[in-house]
Amino acid sequence: MEPITPRPAEQQVLAQAGQLADVLRLSAEWAETCVRQPQIQNGLLKAIHGKRLTVAKIQESARRPVALGVFGASQCGKSYLVSEMVKGSAPTLEVFLNAAGAPEQKRDFLEEINPAGGRESTAVVTRFTRRPYAAVPGCAAAIRLLKRVDVIKILINGFLFECQSEFAPSAEDLQKLRYSFRGVQRGRGGDAFALTEEEVWDLQDYVKRHFRSPFLKMLEDINYWGILNDEVRHLPGEYQVSYLEWLWGKFTRLTDLYRQLAQALAGIGSEIVGLTEEALIPRQQSIIDVQRLSTLTQPGHRKVPLVLPDGRRVDLDASLVCALTCELMLRVPPGPTPGLLDEMDVLDFPGARARAQVFDQQRLINDPAALPEVFLRGKVACLFDRFSDDRDITALVLCQEGGPQEAKSLPYMINKWVDWSTGPEPADRRGKPVLLFHVFTKFDMDLVRKKGEDPNVRWESRLGTNFAEFFGRAGEWPTQWDDTQPFRNCFWVRNPNVQQTVFGRDRDGKEFVRDEQQLAEIKAQYLAHPLVRKHFADPALAWDRAASPGQAGIPWLIERIRATVPPEAKARQLSDNLRQMLGELKKLLAPYFVGDDMVQNRAAAEERANRLLDALGAVMPTHFSLPLLLDRDRFCLSEKTVAMLYDAIVNPMTDDDEPAARKDAPAAAPPPQPAFRPDIFKRPGASASSAASPSPTAPAGAAGAGASGGAQPKGPAASAPAATAVTRGEQFARSIFARWQQQLTALANDPETHRLTGLPPEWFAEVTQELLKGAARLNIFQAIGEASQAALASPGAAKFMAQRAAASAAHLNRFVTTLGQPRPEKPLPQGVLKASLTPEAYPGLPLYLHWIEAFVTLCKDNAAGGQDVDERSNALLAKILGAELPTSLSSSASASPAAG
């Protein structure tokens, strides 16, 4: 069977992705040829490269059908819900399988394939479909395997959440490891372990977005990621493994498992492979059963045949197939009447589990069950993260039972999905279809009256403690879905096939209510509760469709899903993501466009600076934002980080330490510093209305964006001298700039920083660009390099590390806190100080006022950084800034939010 042909909406997304990929290629060409300062050029290229990787993911996702994910905590009643949704009007859930060389036939999924109940049974995502996006000749079923970088992510996740470790990464130990690599020839690529640049970027991006760990912070402080990308990535794969194992605490059992899984993936060589029924039947030996993982790393067990796309067969241990399977694709035959599966695929995710750090190095070695458990829990979490990051979950059914909520990481996983699928802020979600369906499972337990119980407790616990408060830990969507109302897309579901206390069955098998008066009283209490009215659009209808004889809630849920999720829903999401990335790219590059009128450029730069400062001023009284930003881990660099960079220059990993030829022209001399204005304590032109506006996202025209200190003009001033050797001081300065730029860029993607400061991502993207340009224009790093050259060139360079690290960090941080504008001398107070409660008495106010005034000057001077116009640079930027993607997908959206 051939893979599916994309539908018109999907083809349009593929065309949009291709257009954006062309714009990104043009942007990379501009950065490589028109931006002469290597520090700024490298940062721009990294940002562009990251977007190109995301576009590639969207292109892959657009070729897969619309999918409804079903997720929740382990053992929450999800399995019954999935089977009912998938089989529709058919009497049983059947799928197509075939024996090797035999025609396909129908098999009962629940009776023959799915592991027996009573425990969390699967370790893979199961895709039920009628439109398989991939197929292998001769096989009715197929699996999509994990990628090598996915295995690393799983081991990191399992280590951080399940393991105890005394391993503390240090600069000294990292330096010893780097010493052991000296003299090693760079790898040619192609082995089982060698990482590509794309994999390194993907791995670092995943870690930064999904984890907040002191362990990972220690790695970042010693420049672990920089060394991985700049040095270790070029080594043969086996040497990379000894470096990567730091990510999972150097646990030898995890390292051995990584080697085995990476080698197996390399031996298969294909992401999609076919399966025959031997891999799934009998269900006691099925590769989807978590019990297969119990024999991980143990040779001599049952082999499973995998069929490659070219027809070759590979036999692999069943435990490895279970560990490496990301997704099992099963085709479901059509039912008697059209159902949910005719409109979208259904993705059945393994249940999220409670996480506890109970495994140490010795237990992993001595306890045979420890390694499979660590891997399984890490894999379950990573599977949902991967499908979410790949934009493969168009809509989501979130299942939740009553009682204590053990899966503490679940709210954060759901919040990330809400961010990309619908929008991170309430205003972003306004007017969009609600594609999250929250299902309260095991509803029959809520219909039982318990002796001595307060009638309000059950609803307060279910909707308050277990739902709004639990999921509210990670985001505000439960109580503020958009800027007009809380989340109200909730549903009740019960399983009528289990023994019921409230309902019974007559001789004909029809349901009836055992005690109608009691059920009516519970319903009245339910309808009167404020949380019920808050989170259900129609509480009475939701009750009737789940708590009436013959009504268990699932048909009503399916009805609402089909009404809310149109066939082009995924295409709209992906199209929105593409347009958002194009907007981010334009904001990134617009400041480098040089208008013909320099006065106009400076005026536009001042207007942009004032807009950003108005947003800062609006949140300062409540968030104290600027002091937080001037912290060492945000806008400034710590001495410890700079010392690590110094040590990397003094002790290079390879013996080949010949510096490369200089590619950049000498930076222009810094412009004369303007005189300090007498009205330092007040931003000129500020008004009460502008200061109250917290949004810095108003668009700025390209013509008024100002010039870049990195885009050099044509003419004699821009002619590059003959190539000269790069000194150690220059290498040191460049590494500091690269590390600082990486830290600043990460702020725009850090939700915790946004929450602490009250400032949106767009604010950070614009402000950090001005800081980077200003530092380059004022030759901050050239001065650091010149001041450090003597120490680095001396025979005893290592002994000057602490001195140069302190001085270099102070030089950069002084620029960040003053923005190149010296502070005025402030006379010391005379006499006895008197306490004052006036706002003017706040001791940090003069520093704040100086910083915002200096920021306006910085932006204006950045705009005047190049008095001449580089015509080629402007021509390329004009094409990039003028690029547009079709908006027909989003404008045609007409679905309304679902009601529950």
FENVENMO-V143924 format. One record per backbone hydrogen bond with DSSP energy under -1.0 kcal/mol. CO is the residue of the C=O (numbers start at 0). NH is the residue of the N-H. E is the energy in kcal/mol with one decimal. If there is no record, write none. Layout:
CO:NH:E
CO:NH:E
//
This chain:
6:10:-2.8
7:11:-2.1
8:12:-1.8
9:13:-2.2
10:14:-2.1
11:15:-2.5
12:16:-3.0
13:17:-2.1
14:18:-2.2
15:19:-2.7
16:20:-2.5
17:21:-1.9
18:22:-2.1
19:23:-2.6
20:24:-2.1
21:25:-2.3
22:26:-2.3
23:27:-2.5
24:28:-2.2
25:29:-2.4
26:30:-2.6
27:31:-2.4
28:32:-1.8
29:33:-2.9
36:40:-2.5
37:41:-2.8
38:42:-1.8
39:43:-2.4
40:44:-2.6
41:45:-2.2
42:46:-2.1
43:47:-2.6
44:48:-2.8
45:49:-2.3
46:50:-1.6
47:51:-2.0
48:52:-1.9
49:53:-1.8
50:54:-2.5
51:55:-2.0
52:56:-1.8
53:57:-2.2
54:58:-2.4
55:59:-1.9
56:60:-2.7
57:61:-2.5
59:62:-1.0
60:63:-2.0
65:344:-3.0
66:393:-1.4
66:394:-1.6
67:346:-2.7
68:396:-3.4
69:348:-2.0
70:398:-3.0
71:351:-2.7
72:75:-1.0
77:81:-2.5
78:82:-2.3
79:83:-2.1
80:84:-2.3
81:85:-2.5
82:86:-2.2
83:87:-1.2
86:89:-2.3
92:108:-2.6
94:106:-2.7
96:104:-3.2
97:276:-2.2
98:101:-2.5
104:96:-2.5
106:94:-2.3
107:111:-2.4
108:112:-1.5
108:113:-3.2
120:289:-2.3
124:327:-3.0
125:347:-2.8
126:329:-2.9
127:345:-2.1
128:331:-2.6
131:3:-1.2
135:138:-2.0
140:274:-2.5
141:328:-3.2
142:272:-2.2
143:325:-2.6
143:326:-2.0
146:150:-1.5
147:151:-1.5
148:152:-2.1
149:153:-2.5
150:154:-2.2
151:155:-2.4
152:156:-2.8
153:157:-3.0
154:158:-2.4
155:159:-2.7
156:160:-2.0
157:161:-1.9
158:162:-1.7
161:357:-1.3
161:358:-2.4
169:173:-2.2
170:174:-2.2
171:175:-2.0
172:176:-2.0
173:177:-2.2
174:178:-2.3
175:179:-1.6
177:180:-1.2
178:181:-1.6
180:183:-2.1
195:199:-2.0
196:200:-2.3
197:201:-2.6
198:202:-2.7
199:203:-2.5
200:204:-2.5
201:205:-2.3
202:206:-2.3
203:207:-2.2
204:208:-1.9
205:209:-2.0
206:210:-1.6
212:216:-2.0
213:217:-2.0
214:218:-1.6
215:219:-2.2
216:220:-2.3
217:221:-1.2
218:223:-2.4
219:222:-1.6
222:226:-2.1
223:227:-2.1
224:228:-2.3
225:229:-2.7
226:230:-2.4
226:231:-2.3
227:232:-2.1
230:233:-1.3
231:234:-2.0
233:186:-2.1
235:239:-1.4
236:240:-1.7
237:241:-1.0
239:243:-3.2
240:244:-2.1
242:245:-1.3
243:246:-2.4
244:249:-3.2
245:248:-1.6
247:250:-1.4
250:254:-2.1
251:255:-2.7
252:256:-2.0
253:257:-2.3
254:258:-2.3
255:259:-2.1
256:260:-2.6
257:261:-2.8
258:262:-2.2
259:263:-2.0
260:264:-2.3
261:265:-2.2
262:266:-2.0
263:267:-1.7
264:268:-2.6
270:144:-3.0
272:142:-2.7
273:306:-2.1
275:278:-2.0
276:279:-1.1
276:280:-2.8
278:286:-2.0
281:284:-2.1
282:285:-1.1
285:288:-1.2
287:122:-1.4
288:291:-2.0
289:292:-1.5
290:293:-1.4
291:294:-1.4
292:295:-1.9
294:297:-2.2
301:317:-2.8
303:315:-2.4
305:313:-2.9
306:273:-3.5
307:310:-2.4
311:307:-3.1
313:305:-3.0
315:303:-3.1
316:320:-2.1
317:321:-2.4
318:322:-2.2
319:323:-2.5
320:324:-1.3
323:145:-2.9
325:124:-1.8
326:143:-2.7
327:126:-3.4
328:141:-1.4
329:128:-2.2
330:95:-2.2
338:341:-1.3
339:342:-1.8
339:343:-1.5
344:67:-2.9
345:127:-2.7
346:69:-2.4
347:125:-2.1
351:73:-3.0
355:357:-1.6
358:163:-3.0
359:363:-2.1
360:364:-1.3
361:365:-2.7
362:366:-2.8
366:369:-1.4
368:372:-1.4
369:373:-2.5
370:374:-2.4
371:375:-2.6
372:376:-2.3
373:377:-1.9
374:378:-2.6
375:379:-2.7
376:380:-1.6
377:381:-2.2
378:382:-2.6
379:383:-1.3
380:384:-1.9
381:385:-3.0
382:386:-2.4
383:387:-2.1
384:388:-3.0
385:389:-2.6
386:391:-2.8
387:390:-1.4
394:68:-2.9
395:436:-3.2
396:70:-2.5
397:438:-3.0
399:440:-1.7
405:407:-1.9
406:409:-1.5
408:412:-1.6
409:413:-2.3
410:414:-2.3
411:415:-1.7
412:416:-1.4
413:417:-2.5
414:418:-2.1
415:419:-1.7
416:420:-2.5
417:421:-2.2
417:422:-2.1
424:428:-1.2
428:431:-1.7
434:395:-2.6
436:397:-2.5
437:490:-2.3
438:399:-2.2
439:492:-2.1
441:444:-1.6
442:445:-1.6
449:452:-1.9
453:456:-1.6
455:459:-2.4
456:460:-2.9
457:461:-2.2
458:462:-2.4
459:463:-1.4
459:464:-1.8
460:465:-2.9
462:467:-1.8
463:468:-3.1
466:470:-2.5
467:471:-1.1
469:472:-1.0
470:473:-1.1
475:479:-2.3
477:486:-1.6
484:481:-1.7
487:536:-1.2
488:437:-2.0
490:439:-3.2
492:442:-2.2
494:497:-1.2
501:513:-2.7
503:511:-2.1
505:508:-1.9
509:505:-2.3
511:503:-2.6
514:518:-2.0
515:519:-2.2
516:520:-2.0
517:521:-2.2
518:522:-2.2
519:523:-2.1
520:524:-2.2
521:525:-2.4
522:526:-2.8
523:527:-1.5
525:528:-1.0
528:532:-1.7
529:533:-1.6
530:534:-2.0
531:535:-1.4
537:541:-2.4
538:542:-2.0
539:543:-2.7
540:544:-2.2
542:545:-1.6
542:546:-3.2
544:552:-1.3
547:550:-2.6
551:493:-2.2
552:556:-2.0
553:557:-2.8
554:558:-2.3
555:559:-2.1
556:560:-2.3
557:561:-2.7
558:562:-1.5
559:563:-1.4
560:564:-2.8
565:568:-2.0
567:571:-2.1
568:572:-2.1
569:573:-2.8
570:574:-2.4
571:575:-2.6
572:576:-2.3
573:577:-2.3
574:578:-2.4
575:579:-2.3
576:580:-2.2
577:581:-2.2
578:582:-2.3
579:583:-2.2
580:584:-2.4
581:585:-2.3
582:586:-2.1
583:587:-1.9
584:588:-2.1
585:589:-2.8
588:591:-2.1
589:592:-1.9
596:600:-2.1
597:601:-2.5
598:602:-2.1
599:603:-2.6
600:604:-2.4
601:605:-2.3
602:606:-2.2
603:607:-2.4
604:608:-2.5
605:609:-2.5
606:610:-1.9
607:611:-2.1
608:612:-2.5
609:613:-2.4
610:614:-1.6
611:615:-1.8
612:616:-3.0
613:617:-1.7
615:619:-1.4
618:622:-2.8
619:623:-2.0
623:627:-1.0
624:628:-2.0
625:629:-2.2
628:634:-2.5
630:633:-1.7
630:635:-2.0
637:641:-1.9
638:642:-2.7
639:643:-1.7
640:644:-1.8
641:645:-2.3
642:646:-2.5
643:647:-1.8
644:648:-1.2
645:649:-2.2
646:650:-2.7
654:656:-1.7
659:725:-1.2
678:681:-1.6
682:685:-1.8
686:690:-2.2
689:692:-1.2
701:704:-1.6
709:35:-2.4
714:717:-1.5
715:718:-1.1
723:661:-3.1
726:730:-2.2
727:731:-2.6
728:732:-2.4
729:733:-2.6
730:734:-2.2
731:735:-2.0
732:736:-2.4
733:737:-2.7
734:738:-2.3
735:739:-2.7
736:740:-3.0
737:741:-2.2
738:742:-2.0
739:743:-2.5
740:744:-2.7
741:745:-1.8
745:748:-1.2
746:749:-1.4
749:753:-1.8
750:754:-2.4
751:755:-2.5
752:756:-2.2
753:757:-2.0
759:763:-1.2
760:764:-2.3
761:765:-2.0
762:766:-2.6
763:767:-2.5
764:768:-1.1
765:769:-1.6
766:770:-2.1
767:771:-2.5
768:772:-2.4
769:773:-2.6
770:774:-2.5
771:775:-2.0
772:776:-2.8
773:777:-2.4
774:779:-2.3
775:778:-1.1
778:782:-2.2
779:783:-1.7
780:784:-2.4
781:785:-2.4
782:786:-2.5
783:787:-1.6
784:788:-1.1
787:791:-2.5
788:792:-2.4
793:796:-1.1
795:798:-1.1
796:799:-1.4
797:800:-1.7
799:803:-2.9
800:804:-2.7
801:805:-2.1
802:806:-2.4
803:807:-2.7
804:808:-2.4
805:809:-2.2
806:810:-2.2
807:811:-2.2
808:812:-2.9
809:813:-2.2
810:814:-1.4
811:815:-2.0
812:816:-2.1
813:817:-1.7
814:818:-3.6
817:820:-1.6
837:840:-1.6
838:841:-1.6
841:844:-1.5
843:847:-2.1
844:848:-2.8
845:849:-2.4
846:850:-2.2
847:851:-2.3
848:852:-1.8
849:853:-2.7
850:854:-2.0
851:855:-1.5
852:856:-1.8
853:857:-2.6
854:858:-2.4
855:859:-2.2
856:860:-2.7
857:861:-2.5
858:862:-1.9
859:863:-1.1
861:864:-1.4
862:706:-1.0
868:870:-1.0
869:873:-2.7
870:874:-2.4
871:875:-2.4
872:876:-2.6
873:877:-2.5
874:878:-1.6
875:879:-2.1
876:880:-3.5
877:881:-1.5
879:882:-1.1
886:890:-2.4
887:891:-1.5
889:892:-1.2
//
